[in-house]
Amino acid sequence: MQRFLNPLKQLVHKPKWYHLYYVLAVFDLGTITLTLILSHHILGIYSDTVTINSQWSQRLGRYSELGELASVVNQPGNDLFSSGDIELEKKRLKLAVKNFEVAAKNARVDLNHNISSQQAELLLFHLTKIESTIDQVATEARAIFSDFENNKMSSAGAHMALMDQHFFKSLTAVGRLSSGVRDIQADQFQRESERAAALSRYEFAISGVVFLIICCVTCYGHNLSKQMLKKDNQLEEAEGHTSAILTTAFDAIVCIDQRGIIKTFNPAAEKLFGYTVEEVVGENISVVVPAPHRHQHDQYLSRYLKTGWSNIVGAKREAFGERKDGTKVPIALSVTEYTIGEDTFFAGIVHDITEQRKREELQRSKDVAEQSNKAKSEFLANMSHELRTPMNSIIGFTKRVLTKMDGQLDDRNLDALQTVERNAHHLLGLINGILDISKIEAGKMDFSPTDFNLVPVMNDVIQQAQTLTDHKPIQLILDLPDEKLDIQADQVKVAQIATNLVTNGIKYSDEGTVTLKVSRQQHAELGPAVAISVSDTGHGIHEADLELLFKKFTQFDADAARPGGGTGLGLYITSMFVKMHNGLIDVESKFGHGTKFTVFLPIQATANYERPQHELENLTSVETAPEEALSASTS
């Protein structure tokens, strides 16, 4: 640079031109001052935004903790069924409720005093909803304790189902509370961005002034350029290529001298580390080296210059760099050594591997999730098999006692044995359902299509379901065609589909009729098909709940007095069996006026048994109540 300055001093021979320098200097000072002022304001906006976002992020964390505390309130009522220790669970419930109320009170105080009333209104509504549902959870838990003390296990199970429903409502309210916070954050960020954009418009004016200065300097430089010494064209071309490579390189390039002082810092490095070239050139490379290596870097460099040994120079390795804002960034670093004259320099090529690390982490998470899902399915299958044997024994021995002791048992013992047999059948149905789910998830569910007449199969379904109407004024109606109705399908699964739908119809009807109708139809999508419809005059389903009807563990009993609990697997398994036949299932319902399910199966089997990942994930828990729509399917 010095070699350019001497000729310039010699060429400034016209005194009138130095006045222009004074004018340009004044303009420079003015533009710099104005730029600093604008930068200060923009930085203030950024700082305010960061502070506000930090506060809202902390609130999100507290609301997440509120959801966890709600989960703790829900636990004693559930755990009592396994622990049996009423006093312990009461103490746990009391402590959990106290902790939740403290957290909710702190959240309410924060909303009332630290944010605007407009922002707080919706959030306070959701918080009140959470508090209300948790109160209901605690109430149901206390009812469970009371039922246990009075040995009312059936009532305790019903209260547990209600408690879980209130708990899920509280989680929904927590989610809405968090969503409201995020909406507020987004709105505030938008307003701050608009403020920053308004200030940035002034930068265009400054740019115009700078452009004017550049034009003046260019005009003046044109007068001086005629008298400057000629440059070495080849050297200029070589320097141009080098500069272009540094400027356009995708990876960050940083060059340092023997003392670790930064000499070159290309635009990619500016983007990666957040520093401008003006901020770091002349500084020690340790500004981008995180602790603990930051203070030891000069020692590494000195040792290499003395001994020639290093595990970095001439090699490629992964490490961490530190940005201007203090955050760490994973990098792939390659360091080479070069000399200019007698001086030694080091060039580092730095590649940002953040996305690579994310992909690796995602892959690891995917592998862990798949292994967990596989282990869970295997566990459910093994446990179901292990439980089926004693349950079949219980059913067999109970039937044997009822047969051998026919007429010899009093009413109390007879009723007890019949209850054992009935509940054993319920539990066996639940176990079979869990086994079906595990097989479906593992992609191991058998699909064995055969040719058979559908009419006698439907007759068997109605006959088996007849016993379920013994204590209800419900009439089962079977509407079959006069002729044979041959179909190629998996007979066991078709029978299960019809049995599940008829069982649901009986379960959710207090009186009236349940009709099973079978007919041959020409379907628009499936072609020749069989339609199996089950209609009832029961409680019906809310329209808003129809889209969730075939999701596992989903039940809709908030507005109807249900006769029993369940896991919510019956309709889900039914829909999966229908899809295995490449069929379709439809539902029509009006709350209070009954429900109609219609299953369409192609006449010729067209198996569609590809494991549906988007429908068969996240099966992580099973309720202990009997299944409402499962018959004893074969394993």
VENNOR-V39315 format. One record per run of one state. SS is the DSSP state (H for helix, E for strand, L for the rest). FROM is the first residue (numbers start at 0). LEN is the number of residues. If there is no record, write none. Layout:
BEGIN
SS/FROM/LEN ; SS/FROM/LEN
END
This chain:
BEGIN
L/0/1 ; H/1/10 ; L/11/5 ; H/16/67 ; L/83/2 ; H/85/29 ; L/114/2 ; H/116/33 ; L/149/3 ; H/152/73 ; L/225/7 ; H/232/16 ; L/248/3 ; E/251/5 ; L/256/4 ; E/260/5 ; L/265/1 ; H/266/7 ; L/273/3 ; H/276/4 ; L/280/3 ; E/283/1 ; H/284/4 ; E/288/1 ; L/289/4 ; H/293/14 ; L/307/5 ; E/312/1 ; L/313/2 ; E/315/7 ; L/322/5 ; E/327/13 ; L/340/2 ; E/342/10 ; L/352/1 ; H/353/51 ; L/404/6 ; H/410/32 ; L/442/7 ; E/449/4 ; H/453/16 ; L/469/3 ; E/472/7 ; L/479/6 ; E/485/4 ; L/489/1 ; H/490/17 ; L/507/3 ; E/510/13 ; L/523/3 ; E/526/10 ; L/536/6 ; H/542/6 ; L/548/21 ; H/569/11 ; L/580/3 ; E/583/6 ; L/589/5 ; E/594/8 ; L/602/33
END
